[in-house]
Amino acid sequence: MPMPPPLPVRNGVGPTRLRVPDAGPWATIADYVIARFDHLDPDDLRRRFDTGEIVDGDGRPIAVDAPLGQHLFLWYYRDLPDEAPMPFHEEIVHVDDDLVVIDKPHFLPTTPGGRYLRESALVRLRLRLDNPDLTPIHRLDRLTAGLVMFSARPQTRGAYQSLFERRRVSKVYEAVSALPPDWDRQRPTIAGQGFPVLYRNHIDARRGELRVRVDGDREPNAETLIELRGTGISTAGRSVIHTTLRPHTGKTHQLRVHLSALGIGILGDRWYPDLQSEGPDDPDLALQLLARQLDFVDPLTGSARRFVTGRTLSEAPG
């Protein structure tokens, strides 16, 4: 079970947890924190210990001279960066006492991370709905648009989370890719396979690595059904293929990796098949991947629920 934070949400942002080693070359926890965040002013970090801003799992301040090994975790609030408002806005699709569903735009992160804190769907929603208990039940990559579900209160959160854990949510995506040069309109195939294509492989996400690894020697743990929606010319004049994706698993970057492996990498993807140099977001060619539809039986009411995005992919064929 996730460790509940001992500090409340503040300005829409929850506290950050840091694991502290129980042994090492540091005499105190404060010494470790100063070494861990060597880009920050050490005197200011000691001040934060002295003023009780850094706490243990029970919310009690950790003394500046607390020895290493006294606490396994510490909690604190990150300083909010000076973020420029993001010009892309989420739309609320559904709200009730237990569940919130939004239609997320490209480029907006689901949760705070890296250089995005306030400019994330979670923080925006907490402030917009005045609900610090909002928590995402699943996530979309920052570059992917479409539907995301949030739990509105802790008492029923587990019921909705279990839907995803037990794969009881049917998810449908759309993608647009460059049309393969050898495309045969009479006998449409990708990688020699006719539609629909059921693709499987083994995906391994490792901490600290941008891209996932594919291991061809291990048992597949990721599966996607790929259907052909159509082909044609996009508004930008590209020859494209438009597909429907039905993931049976939910591995990191699964859809991007699977289409790339089949030779139809998603337009706008700067990571697959080749990692490109980092650059600013390009609103004219967002990642052409959209979380289109969510279907499930509500665990609280027993009623069938379906949510559908109102967004479209800019490079979909006319």
C-alpha positions as CSV (number, residue, x, y, z in Angstrom):
1,M,0.0,0.0,0.0
2,P,1.3,3.5,-0.7
3,M,2.5,5.4,2.3
4,P,0.0,8.2,3.1
5,P,1.7,11.6,3.3
6,P,1.8,13.2,6.7
7,L,1.4,16.7,5.3
8,P,-1.7,18.1,3.5
9,V,-1.9,19.3,0.0
10,R,-0.8,23.0,-0.2
11,N,-1.6,25.2,-3.2
12,G,-2.8,22.1,-5.0
13,V,0.6,20.4,-4.6
14,G,1.2,17.5,-2.3
15,P,4.4,17.0,-0.3
16,T,7.4,15.2,-1.6
17,R,8.8,12.0,0.0
18,L,12.6,11.3,0.1
19,R,14.1,7.9,1.1
20,V,17.0,8.3,3.5
21,P,19.8,5.7,3.6
22,D,20.4,4.0,6.9
23,A,24.2,4.1,6.5
24,G,26.7,6.2,4.6
25,P,29.4,8.9,5.0
26,W,26.9,11.4,6.5
27,A,26.7,11.8,10.3
28,T,23.2,13.3,10.2
29,I,20.1,13.2,8.0
30,A,20.6,16.9,7.4
31,D,24.2,16.2,6.1
32,Y,22.7,13.6,3.6
33,V,20.0,16.1,2.4
34,I,22.7,18.8,1.9
35,A,24.8,16.3,-0.1
36,R,21.7,15.1,-2.0
37,F,20.7,18.6,-3.0
38,D,24.1,20.1,-3.5
39,H,22.7,22.6,-6.0
40,L,20.7,24.3,-3.1
41,D,22.0,26.6,-0.4
42,P,23.1,24.4,2.6
43,D,22.3,27.2,5.1
44,D,18.7,27.4,3.7
45,L,18.3,23.6,4.0
46,R,19.5,23.7,7.7
47,R,17.0,26.5,8.3
48,R,14.2,24.3,6.9
49,F,15.1,21.6,9.5
50,D,15.3,24.2,12.3
51,T,11.8,25.7,11.4
52,G,10.2,22.2,11.3
53,E,9.6,22.2,7.5
54,I,11.1,18.7,7.1
55,V,9.1,16.0,8.8
56,D,9.0,12.2,9.4
57,G,6.3,9.8,8.4
58,D,4.2,10.9,11.4
59,G,4.5,14.6,10.5
60,R,6.9,15.3,13.3
61,P,9.8,17.7,12.6
62,I,13.2,16.1,12.1
63,A,15.9,17.8,14.1
64,V,18.9,19.2,12.2
65,D,21.2,16.9,14.3
66,A,19.1,13.7,13.9
67,P,21.5,10.9,13.2
68,L,21.5,9.0,9.9
69,G,19.4,5.9,10.3
70,Q,16.8,7.4,12.7
71,H,14.2,7.8,9.9
72,L,13.7,5.9,6.7
73,F,11.8,8.6,4.9
74,L,11.4,12.3,5.2
75,W,8.7,14.6,3.7
76,Y,8.9,18.2,2.6
77,Y,7.3,20.7,0.3
78,R,9.1,21.6,-2.9
79,D,9.6,25.2,-3.7
80,L,7.3,26.1,-6.5
81,P,9.1,27.2,-9.7
82,D,8.2,30.3,-11.6
83,E,6.1,28.5,-14.2
84,A,4.7,30.2,-17.3
85,P,1.0,29.4,-17.7
86,M,0.5,26.6,-20.2
87,P,-1.8,27.6,-23.0
88,F,-3.4,24.1,-23.2
89,H,-6.4,23.5,-21.1
90,E,-8.1,20.3,-19.8
91,E,-11.9,19.9,-20.2
92,I,-14.0,18.3,-17.4
93,V,-16.1,15.5,-18.9
94,H,-17.7,14.2,-15.7
95,V,-17.8,15.1,-12.0
96,D,-19.6,13.3,-9.2
97,D,-18.8,12.7,-5.5
98,D,-16.4,9.9,-6.3
99,L,-15.1,10.3,-9.8
100,V,-13.8,13.0,-12.1
101,V,-13.0,12.4,-15.8
102,I,-11.1,15.0,-17.9
103,D,-10.2,15.3,-21.5
104,K,-6.5,16.2,-21.3
105,P,-4.7,18.2,-24.1
106,H,-1.3,17.3,-25.5
107,F,1.7,18.7,-23.6
108,L,-0.1,18.9,-20.2
109,P,1.3,16.5,-17.6
110,T,-1.2,14.4,-15.6
111,T,0.8,14.9,-12.3
112,P,3.5,17.2,-11.1
113,G,7.0,16.3,-12.0
114,G,10.3,17.8,-13.3
115,R,9.7,21.4,-14.3
116,Y,5.9,21.1,-14.2
117,L,4.2,21.5,-10.8
118,R,1.4,23.9,-10.9
119,E,1.0,23.4,-14.7
120,S,-0.2,19.9,-14.4
121,A,-3.7,18.4,-14.7
122,L,-3.8,17.3,-11.1
123,V,-2.8,20.6,-9.5
124,R,-5.1,22.6,-11.8
125,L,-8.0,20.3,-11.0
126,R,-7.4,20.4,-7.2
127,L,-7.5,24.2,-7.3
128,R,-10.4,24.4,-9.9
129,L,-12.6,22.0,-7.9
130,D,-11.3,23.0,-4.5
131,N,-10.6,19.3,-3.7
132,P,-7.2,18.4,-2.3
133,D,-8.2,14.8,-2.2
134,L,-8.2,14.4,-6.0
135,T,-5.8,11.6,-7.1
136,P,-5.3,10.2,-10.6
137,I,-6.5,6.6,-11.0
138,H,-4.3,6.1,-14.1
139,R,-2.0,8.4,-16.1
140,L,-1.3,9.5,-19.6
141,D,2.1,10.6,-20.9
142,R,2.5,14.4,-21.0
143,L,2.5,14.3,-24.8
144,T,-0.6,12.1,-25.2
145,A,-4.0,13.6,-25.2
146,G,-7.4,12.2,-24.1
147,L,-9.3,10.8,-21.2
148,V,-7.9,10.6,-17.6
149,M,-9.9,9.4,-14.5
150,F,-9.3,10.9,-11.0
151,S,-10.6,9.7,-7.7
152,A,-12.5,12.4,-5.8
153,R,-12.3,11.0,-2.3
154,P,-10.2,8.5,-0.4
155,Q,-13.1,6.3,0.8
156,T,-13.9,5.0,-2.7
157,R,-10.5,5.3,-4.4
158,G,-9.6,1.7,-4.0
159,A,-12.7,0.5,-5.8
160,Y,-11.8,2.4,-8.9
161,Q,-8.1,1.6,-8.7
162,S,-8.9,-2.1,-8.6
163,L,-10.6,-1.8,-12.0
164,F,-7.3,-1.0,-13.6
165,E,-5.4,-3.5,-11.4
166,R,-7.8,-6.3,-12.6
167,R,-7.9,-5.0,-16.2
168,R,-11.6,-4.3,-16.0
169,V,-11.4,-1.0,-17.9
170,S,-11.6,-1.2,-21.7
171,K,-9.3,1.4,-23.2
172,V,-9.4,2.6,-26.9
173,Y,-6.7,4.8,-28.4
174,E,-6.2,6.4,-31.9
175,A,-2.9,7.0,-33.6
176,V,-1.7,8.5,-36.8
177,S,1.6,7.4,-38.5
178,A,3.3,8.0,-41.8
179,L,2.0,5.6,-44.4
180,P,4.6,2.9,-45.2
181,P,6.2,3.4,-48.6
182,D,5.2,-0.2,-49.7
183,W,1.6,0.2,-48.7
184,D,-0.8,-1.9,-50.8
185,R,-4.3,-0.6,-50.8
186,Q,-5.7,-3.8,-52.1
187,R,-4.0,-6.0,-49.4
188,P,-3.2,-3.7,-46.5
189,T,-0.6,-5.1,-44.1
190,I,2.0,-3.9,-41.6
191,A,5.1,-5.9,-41.1
192,G,3.6,-8.6,-43.3
193,Q,0.5,-9.0,-41.1
194,G,-3.1,-8.3,-42.2
195,F,-5.4,-6.3,-40.0
196,P,-6.3,-6.6,-37.2
197,V,-2.8,-7.2,-35.9
198,L,-2.3,-8.6,-32.4
199,Y,1.2,-7.5,-31.3
200,R,3.1,-8.8,-28.3
201,N,6.5,-8.2,-26.8
202,H,8.4,-7.8,-23.5
203,I,8.8,-4.2,-22.3
204,D,11.1,-3.3,-19.4
205,A,11.0,0.3,-17.9
206,R,14.0,1.1,-15.9
207,R,14.4,4.0,-13.4
208,G,16.4,6.9,-14.8
209,E,16.1,5.8,-18.4
210,L,14.0,7.9,-20.8
211,R,13.0,5.0,-23.1
212,V,11.8,1.5,-22.3
213,R,13.8,-1.6,-23.3
214,V,12.4,-4.4,-25.4
215,D,13.7,-7.9,-24.6
216,G,13.0,-10.4,-27.4
217,D,14.2,-13.3,-25.3
218,R,11.6,-12.9,-22.5
219,E,8.0,-13.9,-22.3
220,P,5.7,-11.1,-23.7
221,N,4.2,-8.9,-21.0
222,A,2.6,-6.3,-23.4
223,E,-0.2,-6.8,-25.9
224,T,-2.0,-4.5,-28.2
225,L,-4.7,-5.1,-30.8
226,I,-4.2,-2.8,-33.8
227,E,-7.1,-2.1,-36.2
228,L,-7.0,0.0,-39.4
229,R,-9.3,3.0,-39.4
230,G,-8.2,4.4,-42.8
231,T,-5.5,6.0,-44.8
232,G,-5.2,9.3,-46.7
233,I,-3.7,12.8,-46.8
234,S,-3.5,14.8,-43.6
235,T,-4.2,18.6,-43.4
236,A,-0.4,19.1,-43.6
237,G,-0.2,17.1,-46.8
238,R,1.3,13.9,-45.3
239,S,0.4,10.5,-46.5
240,V,-0.8,8.8,-43.3
241,I,-2.3,5.7,-41.7
242,H,-4.9,6.1,-39.0
243,T,-5.2,3.2,-36.5
244,T,-7.3,2.2,-33.5
245,L,-5.4,0.7,-30.6
246,R,-6.8,-1.6,-28.0
247,P,-4.2,-2.3,-25.3
248,H,-4.7,-5.4,-23.3
249,T,-1.9,-4.4,-20.9
250,G,-0.7,-1.0,-19.7
251,K,3.1,-1.0,-19.9
252,T,5.0,2.3,-20.1
253,H,5.1,3.6,-23.7
254,Q,3.5,0.4,-24.9
255,L,1.6,1.8,-27.8
256,R,4.5,4.0,-29.0
257,V,6.8,1.0,-28.9
258,H,4.4,-1.4,-30.6
259,L,3.7,0.8,-33.5
260,S,7.3,1.7,-33.9
261,A,8.2,-2.1,-33.9
262,L,5.7,-2.6,-36.7
263,G,7.3,0.2,-38.9
264,I,4.6,2.8,-38.3
265,G,6.0,4.9,-35.5
266,I,3.6,7.6,-34.4
267,L,3.9,11.0,-36.0
268,G,5.4,13.5,-33.6
269,D,7.2,10.9,-31.5
270,R,10.7,12.1,-30.6
271,W,11.6,8.9,-28.7
272,Y,10.6,6.0,-30.9
273,P,12.0,4.5,-33.0
274,D,14.9,6.9,-32.6
275,L,15.7,9.2,-29.7
276,Q,15.9,12.7,-31.1
277,S,17.5,15.7,-29.5
278,E,15.4,17.5,-27.0
279,G,13.6,20.6,-28.2
280,P,10.6,22.8,-27.4
281,D,7.1,21.4,-27.8
282,D,5.8,21.7,-31.3
283,P,2.0,22.6,-31.2
284,D,1.9,22.1,-35.0
285,L,2.8,18.4,-34.6
286,A,1.8,17.1,-31.3
287,L,2.3,13.4,-30.7
288,Q,-0.5,11.8,-32.7
289,L,-1.8,9.6,-30.0
290,L,-5.2,10.0,-28.3
291,A,-6.9,8.2,-25.5
292,R,-10.3,8.0,-27.2
293,Q,-12.6,5.9,-25.0
294,L,-13.0,4.3,-21.6
295,D,-15.6,1.6,-20.8
296,F,-16.2,-0.1,-17.4
297,V,-18.8,-1.2,-15.0
298,D,-18.9,1.2,-12.1
299,P,-17.9,-0.7,-8.9
300,L,-20.1,1.5,-6.7
301,T,-23.4,1.4,-8.7
302,G,-23.0,-1.6,-11.0
303,S,-23.9,0.6,-14.0
304,A,-22.0,0.5,-17.3
305,R,-20.1,3.7,-18.0
306,R,-18.6,5.0,-21.2
307,F,-16.5,8.2,-21.7
308,V,-15.5,9.4,-25.1
309,T,-13.0,12.2,-25.9
310,G,-14.1,15.3,-27.8
311,R,-10.6,15.8,-29.2
312,T,-9.3,14.7,-32.6
313,L,-5.8,14.2,-34.0
314,S,-4.6,17.0,-36.1
315,E,-3.0,14.7,-38.7
316,A,-5.8,12.3,-39.1
317,P,-6.7,11.8,-42.8
318,G,-9.6,13.8,-44.1
